[in-house]
């Protein structure tokens, strides 16, 4: 081991030989990926912990800072290297609600110990797999077994990308803003391909995940995973030319000012993992599983939780549909389509009442459908008026509510309006999940933060919204016009790092109950059906309306009846954020290739599909739209021959889609 450390130190000193002669550089270590293409160097320089990342010897993260400052210690200055240890990590595990069902993880691990001027120790742990870097900090108790806890006041971790890199980012908004003071909720507009020097819209940096285009040399996706009740959620700051982007903690005003903006840590203890996914193309970004690879389940599932599809009246019929008779229509729709669930949204306790909800649940089960019920997370942290309120905010209220939900045979809950990344809020998420697991309930979050490894950490967690989702089609024609831009962004950022309950496969042409009024959908039916494959969540909303049963072509109904929501494998085929996306997913023995064109021009592509080589596949596509106002491409089902080399030439109409099924 001493020989390995000496060799690592010599390699490190060579790697930082560009440093000025006056700079004080001490050894730390260098760790590479199993395929040796990705490399991370960690060292102390002028009393600061520094790191850099290269891929194929090209810079990805330029020399950047590591470290943190706590109320009991300062690990941002006066740092010196103590020792370096190396190990290999191999892990095989299965998942039921993510982009792949069987995951094999291999990484090289490096633990580097530093100490500050007061001889306090910190360990930086790096896990480097073929396209992913994950790192975290571990703190310890002192010589007399004290202190046993710390408050992390700030983190100095930074990310300096090469000059000329551009960004695909969602800005962080300030606390207690927006409708009924419910923000931040990760629902702001992405800006695409912008210079790093452009300031964020609200001056508060950017929500994770953060996508960077590294000129012509590749892509990097920065995020975090492993956030539980033991820490807060974080984000990236605005860009600083000297330091790059830095880790930022929540604003103090979030959660109505309740709880600290800085996290508390029990000692010994570790921070969450910071992650960087890197690739020459977008393939590693779309296919990454790093958010699950470096975490472990926090508890066992009390029962198997069943993936599936659900109907949802509120998306188009809105609040007035939350009555017994309308919900029966959506239960009947779910039953007719073979869907597993029906979501009953806000105000059900007022408009239907608990006794009739129990009756409604019995009716649903008689039709082979189970209910999921909406809840307000409040509490005291915003002004959202929808009920049920005050049912999820305390342990005794949850105990009472979840016991009742189990008694009526409900399958799960959707909890809304959180608006914070504070540790206090993360504790609420975890408490809801843990309590729901005890009563056999699945959980969806809306008006919320992104998941951070939660699919693996919490086995009854289903998905989060955490984006401008399809409910906005109802609220604004602008969002109908922007749907292509938004839904071709998420496979490369938001959905790349976690399951995404975006609100559904929308089949009404207009956003009105009669399908003849309201905002105009700009996307084709094929586009909408393809979103059910391009975007991933294990319990997926197919936002059909009862009228669709008599309006949609039979081949569309048949496709939606057979739409899977779980995947054994995911492959990136082609795409560019906010323009188009083509993904392939495998379910059992069947492959689905789906593409979205988010632009106003036809897109002709030659796809490389080795999994379909030499076969004739079902091909869902679109005819060009009629040259009349508000016309959209019309879907059609054909057959397509994929040549022996796995190549298939396709044209995706403006705001259209394709689906190939083998």
C-alpha positions as CSV (number, residue, x, y, z in Angstrom):
1,X,0.0,0.0,0.0
2,X,2.9,2.4,0.8
3,X,4.3,1.8,-2.7
4,X,0.9,2.6,-4.3
5,X,0.6,5.8,-2.3
6,X,4.1,6.9,-3.3
7,X,3.3,6.2,-6.9
8,X,0.1,8.1,-6.6
9,X,1.9,11.0,-5.1
10,X,4.5,11.1,-7.9
11,X,1.8,11.0,-10.5
12,X,-0.1,13.8,-8.7
13,X,2.9,16.0,-8.6
14,X,3.4,15.5,-12.3
15,X,-0.2,16.3,-12.9
16,X,0.1,19.6,-11.2
17,X,3.5,20.5,-12.5
18,X,1.9,23.5,-14.3
19,X,1.5,25.2,-10.9
20,X,3.7,28.1,-10.3
21,X,7.1,27.6,-8.6
22,X,5.9,29.7,-5.7
23,X,2.7,27.6,-5.1
24,X,2.9,25.1,-2.2
25,X,1.6,21.8,-3.5
26,X,1.3,18.7,-1.4
27,X,0.4,15.2,-2.5
28,X,-3.2,14.0,-2.4
29,X,-3.9,11.4,-5.0
30,X,-5.1,10.6,-8.5
31,X,-7.9,8.2,-9.3
32,X,-9.0,7.0,-12.7
33,X,-12.1,5.2,-14.0
34,X,-11.9,1.5,-14.7
35,X,-11.5,2.2,-18.4
36,X,-8.9,4.9,-17.5
37,X,-10.5,7.6,-19.6
38,X,-11.8,9.6,-16.7
39,X,-9.3,11.0,-14.2
40,X,-9.6,13.1,-11.0
41,X,-6.6,14.7,-9.2
42,X,-7.0,15.9,-5.6
43,X,-4.3,17.8,-3.8
44,X,-3.6,20.6,-1.3
45,X,-2.2,23.9,-2.8
46,X,-1.4,27.0,-0.8
47,X,-3.4,25.6,2.1
48,X,-6.5,24.8,0.1
49,X,-7.9,21.5,-1.1
50,X,-8.1,21.5,-4.9
51,X,-9.2,19.0,-7.6
52,X,-9.4,18.8,-11.3
53,X,-11.1,16.4,-13.7
54,X,-10.1,15.3,-17.2
55,X,-11.7,12.9,-19.8
56,X,-9.6,11.5,-22.5
57,X,-6.9,13.9,-21.3
58,X,-9.2,16.9,-22.1
59,X,-10.1,19.3,-19.2
60,X,-13.6,19.0,-17.8
61,X,-13.3,20.6,-14.4
62,X,-10.4,23.0,-14.2
63,X,-8.5,23.4,-10.9
64,X,-11.3,24.0,-8.4
65,X,-11.7,24.2,-4.7
66,X,-13.0,21.6,-2.3
67,X,-13.8,22.0,1.4
68,X,-16.3,23.3,3.8
69,X,-16.6,25.5,6.9
70,X,-18.5,24.3,10.0
71,X,-19.1,26.0,13.3
72,X,-16.5,23.7,14.9
73,X,-13.9,23.7,12.2
74,X,-12.6,25.4,9.0
75,X,-11.6,23.1,6.2
76,X,-11.2,25.9,3.6
77,X,-7.8,27.1,4.6
78,X,-4.6,25.9,6.2
79,X,-5.0,22.4,4.8
80,X,-2.3,19.8,4.4
81,X,-2.4,16.2,3.2
82,X,-2.1,13.2,5.6
83,X,-2.7,10.0,3.7
84,X,-4.4,8.4,0.7
85,X,-6.1,5.0,0.4
86,X,-7.4,3.2,-2.7
87,X,-10.0,0.5,-3.2
88,X,-12.2,-1.0,-5.9
89,X,-16.0,-0.9,-5.6
90,X,-18.3,-3.4,-7.3
91,X,-22.0,-3.5,-6.8
92,X,-24.9,-5.3,-8.4
93,X,-28.5,-4.4,-7.5
94,X,-32.0,-4.4,-8.9
95,X,-34.6,-1.6,-9.0
96,X,-38.2,-1.6,-10.1
97,X,-38.9,2.1,-10.6
98,X,-35.9,3.5,-12.5
99,X,-34.4,3.6,-16.0
100,X,-32.8,0.1,-15.6
101,X,-33.9,-2.9,-13.6
102,X,-30.5,-4.6,-13.1
103,X,-27.5,-2.4,-12.5
104,X,-23.8,-3.3,-12.4
105,X,-21.6,-0.7,-10.9
106,X,-17.8,-0.6,-11.0
107,X,-15.7,2.2,-9.7
108,X,-12.3,3.0,-8.3
109,X,-12.3,4.6,-4.9
110,X,-9.9,7.0,-3.3
111,X,-10.1,8.3,0.3
112,X,-7.8,11.3,1.0
113,X,-7.3,12.6,4.5
114,X,-6.4,16.2,5.1
115,X,-6.0,18.2,8.2
116,X,-6.3,21.9,9.0
117,X,-4.0,24.1,11.1
118,X,-5.8,22.9,14.2
119,X,-5.1,19.3,13.4
120,X,-8.8,18.5,12.7
121,X,-9.3,15.8,10.1
122,X,-11.5,15.6,7.0
123,X,-11.8,12.8,4.5
124,X,-12.6,13.4,0.8
125,X,-14.0,10.2,-0.7
126,X,-14.0,9.9,-4.5
127,X,-15.8,7.2,-6.5
128,X,-14.9,7.3,-10.2
129,X,-16.7,5.0,-12.6
130,X,-16.4,5.1,-16.4
131,X,-18.4,8.3,-16.9
132,X,-19.2,9.4,-13.3
133,X,-17.5,11.2,-10.5
134,X,-19.1,11.2,-7.0
135,X,-17.4,12.8,-4.0
136,X,-18.3,13.6,-0.4
137,X,-16.8,14.8,2.8
138,X,-16.6,13.0,6.1
139,X,-16.0,14.7,9.5
140,X,-15.0,13.2,12.8
141,X,-15.1,13.7,16.5
142,X,-12.2,15.1,18.4
143,X,-9.6,13.5,20.7
144,X,-12.0,13.5,23.7
145,X,-14.9,12.1,21.7
146,X,-16.3,15.6,21.3
147,X,-17.8,17.5,19.6
148,X,-20.5,15.0,18.5
149,X,-22.3,17.3,16.1
150,X,-21.6,20.2,13.7
151,X,-23.4,22.8,11.7
152,X,-22.1,23.2,8.2
153,X,-22.1,26.9,7.6
154,X,-20.9,26.8,4.0
155,X,-19.4,24.6,1.4
156,X,-16.6,26.0,-0.8
157,X,-16.8,23.2,-3.4
158,X,-16.6,24.8,-6.8
159,X,-16.8,23.7,-10.5
160,X,-14.7,25.6,-13.0
161,X,-15.5,24.6,-16.6
162,X,-13.4,25.5,-19.6
163,X,-13.9,28.9,-21.2
164,X,-16.5,28.7,-23.9
165,X,-18.7,26.2,-22.2
166,X,-22.4,26.9,-22.4
167,X,-25.2,26.1,-20.0
168,X,-28.7,24.5,-20.0
169,X,-30.0,25.6,-16.6
170,X,-33.1,26.2,-14.6
171,X,-32.9,29.2,-12.3
172,X,-33.6,29.1,-8.6
173,X,-36.3,31.5,-7.5
174,X,-36.5,33.2,-4.1
175,X,-38.5,31.9,-1.1
176,X,-42.2,32.4,-0.5
177,X,-42.9,33.7,-4.0
178,X,-45.4,32.8,-6.7
179,X,-48.9,31.5,-6.4
180,X,-49.9,31.5,-2.7
181,X,-46.2,31.8,-1.7
182,X,-45.5,28.2,-2.7
183,X,-42.1,28.6,-4.4
184,X,-39.4,27.6,-4.8
185,X,-40.6,24.4,-6.5
186,X,-38.2,23.8,-9.4
187,X,-40.8,25.1,-11.9
188,X,-38.9,27.9,-13.7
189,X,-38.0,28.2,-17.4
190,X,-34.9,26.6,-18.6
191,X,-32.5,28.7,-20.6
192,X,-30.6,26.8,-23.4
193,X,-27.1,27.0,-24.6
194,X,-26.3,30.2,-22.8
195,X,-22.8,31.6,-21.8
196,X,-21.7,30.8,-18.3
197,X,-21.3,34.6,-17.7
198,X,-25.1,35.2,-18.1
199,X,-26.6,35.8,-14.7
200,X,-29.5,33.7,-13.4
201,X,-32.9,35.2,-13.8
202,X,-33.4,35.8,-10.0
203,X,-29.8,36.1,-8.9
204,X,-29.9,33.0,-6.8
205,X,-28.1,30.5,-9.1
206,X,-29.5,27.3,-10.4
207,X,-31.4,24.2,-9.3
208,X,-29.9,20.8,-9.8
209,X,-29.3,19.0,-12.1
210,X,-27.1,21.4,-14.1
211,X,-26.1,20.6,-17.7
212,X,-23.0,22.0,-19.4
213,X,-21.8,21.8,-23.0
214,X,-18.0,21.8,-23.0
215,X,-17.6,23.3,-26.4
216,X,-16.8,20.5,-28.9
217,X,-15.3,18.2,-26.3
218,X,-18.4,16.9,-24.6
219,X,-21.0,17.4,-21.9
220,X,-21.1,17.4,-18.1
221,X,-24.1,17.1,-15.8
222,X,-23.6,18.3,-12.2
223,X,-26.0,17.2,-9.4
224,X,-26.1,15.6,-6.0
225,X,-27.5,12.4,-4.5
226,X,-28.0,10.8,-1.1
227,X,-29.8,13.7,0.5
228,X,-31.9,12.5,3.4
229,X,-33.2,14.0,6.7
230,X,-29.5,14.3,7.6
231,X,-28.8,17.2,5.3
232,X,-30.3,20.0,3.2
233,X,-30.6,20.0,-0.5
234,X,-28.2,22.2,-2.4
235,X,-27.9,24.0,-5.8
236,X,-25.2,25.9,-7.8
237,X,-24.5,29.5,-7.4
238,X,-24.2,32.0,-10.2
239,X,-21.0,31.9,-12.1
240,X,-17.9,33.7,-10.8
241,X,-15.1,34.1,-13.3
242,X,-12.5,33.4,-10.6
243,X,-14.1,30.4,-8.8
244,X,-16.7,29.1,-11.3
245,X,-19.9,27.7,-9.8
246,X,-20.1,26.9,-6.1
247,X,-22.4,24.9,-3.9
248,X,-25.2,27.0,-2.4
249,X,-27.5,26.1,0.5
250,X,-31.2,27.0,0.8
251,X,-32.4,30.6,1.4
252,X,-33.3,31.3,5.1
253,X,-36.7,32.5,4.0
254,X,-37.7,29.1,2.6
255,X,-40.3,27.1,4.5
256,X,-41.7,30.3,5.8
257,X,-38.4,30.9,7.6
258,X,-38.8,27.8,9.8
259,X,-35.7,25.7,10.2
260,X,-32.0,26.5,9.5
261,X,-30.7,27.2,6.0
262,X,-27.5,25.4,7.0
263,X,-27.5,21.6,7.7
264,X,-26.6,19.9,11.0
265,X,-24.5,16.8,10.9
266,X,-24.1,14.1,13.6
267,X,-20.4,13.1,14.0
268,X,-18.9,11.1,12.7
269,X,-20.9,11.9,9.6
270,X,-20.7,12.5,5.9
271,X,-22.3,15.0,3.5
272,X,-24.3,13.9,0.5
273,X,-22.5,13.0,-2.7
274,X,-21.7,15.7,-5.3
275,X,-21.9,14.1,-8.8
276,X,-20.4,14.9,-12.2
277,X,-21.5,12.8,-15.2
278,X,-19.2,13.3,-18.2
279,X,-19.3,12.2,-21.8
280,X,-18.1,13.0,-25.3
281,X,-21.8,12.6,-26.3
282,X,-25.1,12.9,-24.4
283,X,-25.2,9.1,-24.0
284,X,-23.7,8.9,-20.5
285,X,-25.9,11.8,-19.4
286,X,-29.1,10.0,-20.4
287,X,-28.0,6.6,-19.2
288,X,-26.3,7.4,-15.9
289,X,-27.3,5.6,-12.7
290,X,-24.8,7.3,-10.4
291,X,-27.6,8.7,-8.3
292,X,-28.5,5.2,-7.3
293,X,-25.0,3.6,-7.5
294,X,-23.5,5.4,-4.5
295,X,-26.5,5.1,-2.1
296,X,-28.3,2.2,-0.4
297,X,-31.9,1.6,0.8
298,X,-32.7,3.2,4.1
299,X,-35.4,0.7,4.9
300,X,-37.1,-2.4,3.4
301,X,-40.4,-2.2,1.6
302,X,-43.3,-3.6,3.6
303,X,-44.8,-5.0,0.4
304,X,-44.1,-5.0,-3.3
305,X,-45.2,-1.7,-4.8
306,X,-46.9,-2.0,-8.2
307,X,-45.9,0.2,-11.1
308,X,-48.6,1.2,-13.6
309,X,-50.7,4.0,-15.3
310,X,-53.2,6.3,-13.8
311,X,-56.0,8.6,-15.0
312,X,-56.4,12.1,-13.6
313,X,-59.5,14.3,-14.0
314,X,-57.9,17.4,-12.6
315,X,-55.5,18.1,-15.5
316,X,-58.2,19.2,-17.9
317,X,-61.5,19.1,-15.9
318,X,-59.9,20.9,-13.0
319,X,-61.4,21.4,-9.5
320,X,-65.0,21.1,-10.5
321,X,-64.4,17.4,-11.4
322,X,-63.6,16.5,-7.8
323,X,-67.0,15.0,-7.2
324,X,-68.2,11.5,-6.9
325,X,-69.8,11.1,-10.3
326,X,-66.9,12.6,-12.3
327,X,-64.4,10.4,-10.5
328,X,-66.5,7.4,-11.4
329,X,-66.1,8.3,-15.0
330,X,-62.3,8.4,-14.6
331,X,-62.3,5.1,-12.7
332,X,-64.4,3.6,-15.6
333,X,-61.9,5.1,-18.1
334,X,-58.9,3.5,-16.2
335,X,-60.8,0.2,-16.1
336,X,-61.6,0.3,-19.8
337,X,-57.9,1.0,-20.6
338,X,-56.5,-1.6,-18.3
339,X,-54.8,1.1,-16.1
340,X,-54.0,0.3,-12.6
341,X,-54.8,3.6,-10.8
342,X,-56.9,6.7,-10.7
343,X,-55.7,9.8,-8.9
344,X,-58.3,11.9,-7.0
345,X,-57.0,15.4,-6.6
346,X,-57.5,18.3,-4.2
347,X,-60.7,19.1,-2.3
348,X,-61.9,15.5,-2.2
349,X,-62.5,15.6,1.5
350,X,-64.8,18.6,1.1
351,X,-66.5,17.7,-2.1
352,X,-66.9,14.0,-1.7
353,X,-66.3,13.4,2.0
354,X,-64.5,10.5,3.7
355,X,-67.5,8.1,3.8
356,X,-68.2,8.4,0.1
357,X,-64.4,8.2,-0.6
358,X,-64.4,4.8,1.0
359,X,-67.4,3.9,-1.2
360,X,-65.6,5.3,-4.2
361,X,-62.5,3.2,-3.4
362,X,-64.6,0.1,-3.1
363,X,-66.2,0.9,-6.5
364,X,-62.7,1.4,-8.1
365,X,-61.5,-1.9,-6.7
366,X,-64.5,-3.7,-8.1
367,X,-63.4,-2.4,-11.5
368,X,-59.8,-3.5,-11.0
369,X,-58.5,0.0,-10.2
370,X,-57.0,1.4,-7.0
371,X,-57.1,5.1,-5.9
372,X,-54.3,7.4,-5.2
373,X,-55.3,10.5,-3.2
374,X,-53.9,14.1,-3.2
375,X,-52.8,15.9,-0.1
376,X,-51.5,19.4,0.8
377,X,-48.2,19.1,2.7
378,X,-49.1,22.0,5.0
379,X,-48.5,22.8,7.9
380,X,-47.4,26.4,8.1
381,X,-45.1,26.9,5.1
382,X,-47.3,28.5,2.4
383,X,-50.8,29.7,1.7
384,X,-52.0,27.1,-0.7
385,X,-55.7,26.6,0.4
386,X,-56.4,23.2,-1.1
387,X,-57.5,20.5,1.3
388,X,-56.9,18.0,2.8
389,X,-54.5,20.2,4.8
390,X,-52.7,19.4,8.1
391,X,-52.8,15.7,7.4
392,X,-49.2,15.2,6.5
393,X,-47.4,17.8,8.6
394,X,-47.2,15.9,11.9
395,X,-46.5,12.4,12.9
396,X,-49.8,11.8,14.7
397,X,-51.8,13.3,11.8
398,X,-50.0,11.0,9.3
399,X,-50.6,8.0,11.5
400,X,-54.3,8.6,11.6
401,X,-54.6,9.5,7.9
402,X,-52.5,6.6,6.6
403,X,-54.3,4.1,8.8
404,X,-57.5,5.3,7.2
405,X,-56.0,5.2,3.7
406,X,-55.0,1.6,4.2
407,X,-58.5,0.7,5.5
408,X,-60.2,1.9,2.3
409,X,-57.7,0.1,0.1
410,X,-55.9,3.2,-1.3
411,X,-52.7,2.5,-3.2
412,X,-50.8,5.7,-2.6
413,X,-50.7,9.4,-2.1
414,X,-49.6,12.5,-4.0
415,X,-48.3,15.3,-1.6
416,X,-48.0,18.8,-2.9
417,X,-46.7,22.3,-2.0
418,X,-43.3,22.0,-0.2
419,X,-41.3,24.9,-1.4
420,X,-37.9,24.4,0.2
421,X,-34.7,22.5,0.3
422,X,-33.9,23.0,4.0
423,X,-33.0,20.1,6.1
424,X,-36.3,20.6,7.9
425,X,-38.1,20.0,4.6
426,X,-36.0,17.0,3.8
427,X,-37.0,15.5,7.1
428,X,-40.7,16.0,6.2
429,X,-40.2,14.2,2.9
430,X,-38.5,11.3,4.7
431,X,-41.1,11.1,7.4
432,X,-43.9,11.0,4.9
433,X,-42.2,8.2,2.9
434,X,-41.3,6.2,6.0
435,X,-44.7,6.4,7.5
436,X,-46.4,5.6,4.1
437,X,-44.2,2.5,3.7
438,X,-45.5,1.2,7.0
439,X,-49.1,1.4,5.6
440,X,-48.2,0.0,2.2
441,X,-48.6,3.3,0.4
442,X,-46.7,4.6,-2.6
443,X,-45.8,8.3,-2.7
444,X,-45.6,11.0,-5.4
445,X,-44.5,14.5,-4.7
446,X,-45.6,17.7,-6.5
447,X,-44.6,21.3,-6.0
448,X,-41.4,19.9,-4.6
449,X,-37.7,19.4,-4.9
450,X,-35.9,16.9,-7.2
451,X,-35.3,13.4,-6.0
452,X,-31.7,12.7,-4.9
453,X,-31.3,9.0,-5.1
454,X,-34.7,8.5,-3.5
455,X,-35.9,5.7,-5.7
456,X,-33.2,3.5,-4.1
457,X,-33.2,5.0,-0.7
458,X,-36.9,4.9,-0.2
459,X,-38.5,1.8,-1.9
460,X,-42.1,3.2,-1.8
461,X,-41.0,6.5,-3.4
462,X,-42.5,6.8,-6.9
463,X,-41.6,10.1,-8.5
464,X,-41.5,13.9,-8.2
465,X,-42.7,16.7,-10.4
466,X,-40.0,19.4,-9.9
467,X,-40.3,20.9,-13.3
468,X,-42.7,22.9,-15.5
469,X,-45.1,20.0,-16.0
470,X,-48.0,19.4,-18.3
471,X,-50.5,21.1,-15.9
472,X,-49.2,24.3,-17.4
473,X,-50.8,23.4,-20.7
474,X,-54.1,24.2,-19.1
475,X,-53.0,27.5,-17.6
476,X,-51.2,29.1,-20.6
477,X,-51.1,28.9,-24.4
478,X,-47.5,29.8,-24.1
479,X,-46.8,26.5,-22.4
480,X,-48.6,24.6,-25.1
481,X,-46.4,26.5,-27.6
482,X,-43.3,25.6,-25.5
483,X,-44.1,22.0,-24.8
484,X,-41.6,20.7,-27.4
485,X,-38.8,22.8,-26.0
486,X,-39.6,21.7,-22.4
487,X,-40.1,18.0,-23.0
488,X,-36.9,17.7,-25.1
489,X,-34.9,19.3,-22.3
490,X,-35.8,16.9,-19.5
491,X,-34.3,13.6,-20.8
492,X,-30.9,15.3,-20.6
493,X,-31.2,17.0,-17.2
494,X,-34.2,16.7,-14.9
495,X,-35.2,13.1,-15.9
496,X,-31.6,12.0,-16.3
497,X,-31.2,12.3,-12.5
498,X,-34.5,10.9,-11.2
499,X,-38.0,9.7,-12.1
500,X,-40.3,12.5,-13.3
501,X,-44.1,12.8,-12.8
502,X,-44.5,15.4,-15.4
503,X,-48.3,15.2,-15.5
504,X,-49.0,12.9,-18.3
505,X,-49.5,11.8,-21.8
506,X,-52.1,14.4,-22.9
507,X,-54.5,13.1,-25.6
508,X,-57.1,16.0,-25.7
509,X,-56.4,18.3,-28.7
510,X,-57.6,21.3,-26.6
511,X,-57.4,21.9,-23.0
512,X,-61.1,22.0,-22.3
513,X,-63.6,19.5,-21.0
514,X,-65.4,19.4,-24.3
515,X,-62.2,19.1,-26.3
516,X,-63.4,22.1,-28.4
517,X,-62.4,24.9,-26.1
518,X,-59.3,26.0,-24.2
519,X,-55.7,26.2,-25.2
520,X,-54.5,24.4,-28.3
521,X,-52.1,21.6,-28.0
522,X,-49.3,22.0,-30.6
523,X,-48.0,18.5,-30.4
524,X,-49.2,15.5,-32.4
525,X,-50.8,12.4,-30.8
526,X,-47.6,10.5,-31.7
527,X,-45.5,13.1,-29.8
528,X,-47.7,12.7,-26.7
529,X,-47.6,8.9,-26.9
530,X,-43.8,9.0,-27.3
531,X,-43.5,11.1,-24.1
532,X,-44.6,8.0,-22.2
533,X,-41.3,6.3,-23.3
534,X,-38.9,9.2,-23.6
535,X,-39.8,10.4,-20.1
536,X,-39.5,7.9,-17.3
537,X,-41.6,7.3,-14.2
538,X,-42.8,3.9,-12.9
539,X,-46.4,5.1,-12.1
540,X,-47.3,7.2,-15.2
541,X,-50.2,9.5,-15.8
542,X,-51.9,8.8,-19.1
543,X,-54.0,11.9,-19.1
544,X,-56.8,10.6,-21.3
545,X,-60.3,12.0,-20.9
546,X,-63.5,9.9,-21.1
547,X,-64.3,11.5,-24.5
548,X,-61.0,10.1,-25.9
549,X,-62.4,6.5,-25.9
550,X,-64.7,7.5,-28.7
551,X,-62.4,9.9,-30.5
552,X,-58.9,8.3,-30.7
553,X,-58.0,5.9,-33.5
554,X,-58.0,2.3,-32.4
555,X,-54.3,1.9,-32.9
556,X,-53.6,4.8,-30.4
557,X,-55.9,3.2,-27.8
558,X,-54.2,-0.1,-28.3
559,X,-50.8,1.4,-27.8
560,X,-51.8,3.3,-24.6
561,X,-53.3,0.1,-23.2
562,X,-50.0,-1.7,-23.7
563,X,-47.7,1.2,-22.6
564,X,-45.1,-0.1,-20.1
565,X,-43.9,2.0,-17.2
566,X,-40.9,-0.1,-16.1
567,X,-37.7,-0.6,-18.1
568,X,-34.9,-3.2,-18.0
569,X,-32.6,-1.0,-20.0
570,X,-32.3,2.5,-21.4
571,X,-30.2,3.6,-24.3
572,X,-29.6,7.1,-25.7
573,X,-30.0,7.1,-29.5
574,X,-29.9,10.8,-30.6
575,X,-30.9,14.2,-29.5
576,X,-30.0,17.7,-28.5
577,X,-31.5,19.4,-25.4
578,X,-34.6,21.6,-26.2
579,X,-34.6,20.4,-29.8
580,X,-35.2,16.7,-30.1
581,X,-34.7,13.5,-28.2
582,X,-34.7,9.8,-29.3
583,X,-34.3,7.1,-26.7
584,X,-34.7,3.3,-26.7
585,X,-36.0,1.4,-23.7
586,X,-36.4,-2.4,-23.2
587,X,-39.3,-4.0,-21.3
588,X,-39.0,-7.7,-21.1
589,X,-38.4,-9.0,-24.6
590,X,-39.7,-5.8,-26.3
591,X,-37.8,-2.8,-27.4
592,X,-39.4,0.7,-27.7
593,X,-37.7,3.5,-29.6
594,X,-39.4,6.8,-29.2
595,X,-38.5,10.3,-30.5
596,X,-39.8,13.8,-30.0
597,X,-39.2,16.8,-32.3
598,X,-39.6,20.0,-30.2
599,X,-38.9,22.3,-33.2
600,X,-41.1,23.8,-35.9
601,X,-39.2,22.1,-38.7
602,X,-39.3,18.5,-39.9
603,X,-36.3,16.4,-38.7
604,X,-34.9,13.5,-40.8
605,X,-32.6,11.2,-38.9
606,X,-30.8,7.9,-39.6
607,X,-31.0,6.0,-36.4
608,X,-28.6,3.3,-35.2
609,X,-30.8,0.6,-33.7
610,X,-28.8,-2.6,-33.3
611,X,-31.5,-4.1,-31.1
612,X,-33.8,-4.0,-34.1
613,X,-31.4,-5.0,-36.8
614,X,-32.9,-6.9,-39.7
615,X,-36.5,-6.7,-38.4
616,X,-39.7,-5.1,-39.5
617,X,-41.2,-3.1,-36.7
618,X,-44.4,-1.3,-35.8
619,X,-43.8,2.3,-36.7
620,X,-46.0,5.1,-35.2
621,X,-45.4,8.3,-37.1
622,X,-47.1,11.5,-38.3
623,X,-48.3,12.8,-41.6
624,X,-47.4,16.5,-42.3
625,X,-49.9,18.9,-40.7
626,X,-52.5,20.6,-42.8
627,X,-51.8,24.2,-43.7
628,X,-54.7,25.5,-41.6
629,X,-54.6,27.4,-38.3
630,X,-53.8,25.3,-35.2
631,X,-53.5,22.1,-37.2
632,X,-51.2,19.4,-35.9
633,X,-49.6,16.4,-37.6
634,X,-52.0,13.4,-37.8
635,X,-50.7,10.1,-36.4
636,X,-50.5,6.9,-38.4
637,X,-49.3,3.4,-37.9
638,X,-47.1,1.8,-40.5
639,X,-44.4,-0.8,-40.7
640,X,-40.7,0.0,-41.0
641,X,-37.9,-2.2,-42.1
642,X,-34.7,-1.8,-40.1
643,X,-31.7,-2.9,-42.2
644,X,-29.3,-5.6,-41.2
645,X,-26.8,-3.1,-39.8
646,X,-29.6,-1.7,-37.5
647,X,-30.1,1.5,-39.4
648,X,-33.5,3.1,-39.9
649,X,-34.2,6.4,-41.7
650,X,-37.1,8.4,-40.1
651,X,-38.7,11.8,-40.4
652,X,-40.2,13.4,-37.3
653,X,-42.7,16.1,-38.2
654,X,-42.6,19.5,-36.4
655,X,-43.9,19.0,-32.9
656,X,-44.3,15.4,-33.9
657,X,-43.1,12.1,-32.7
658,X,-42.1,8.6,-33.7
659,X,-42.3,5.2,-31.9
660,X,-40.8,1.9,-33.1
661,X,-41.8,-1.3,-31.4
662,X,-40.1,-4.6,-31.7
